[in-house]
């Protein structure tokens, strides 16, 4: 069956689960549902899920813990959906690796817009140049492949990145040795989260440092510029 993508929705409230599933199906998506983490894992193991919508308040294991586990296993896009609406809850969700965050109650239009935006970022290829695909970018042995949306470490291991982390690193690599403000990074990275949460760029930078830097507290590549933003100091080459 053709669809715009396969979405797994994890929510313990049967009413909300049914309403959201029906909404997504009516808008062209294939949908699977689970009431908790125990039911979620076999569906993820099938390997054909494009987006996970995950409620925080779940029985047994909460959504934040599940988000952390899913993120550690790969780069599946994740939207957190919860009744909690404070900034600290959004920050924690992003720290766990979520790509976006939507608070209940929400409008159907907003949910669909968030779903489309996250899937678009996850699937997007880097813009092509007139002479062909964008080149692989290399810095200090690291390789960033925009076309395949992959990051390989100097020892050849693939490093899992969220779509937001990938877009942010790509923005840095395409503008090395230049101070970039948070607003500029948000625009260059095409990040929907960053437009709705001031601290999200800082969170993404912190996550990138943990994955790239030998000492995240004394970063070599992504350095903070006081009252300015950030600068990516590595020498970047294209191949």
Secondary structure by P-SEA (a helix, b strand, c coil): ccccbbbbbbcccaaaaaaaaaaaaaabbbbbbbccaaaaaaaaacccccccccccccccccaaaaaaaaaaacccbbbbbcccccaaaaaaaaaacccccccccccaaaaaaaaaaaaaaaaccccccccccccccccccbbbbccccccccccbbbbbbcaaaaaaaaaaaacccccccaaaaaaaacccccccccaaaaaaaaaaaaaccccccccccccccccbbbbbccccccc
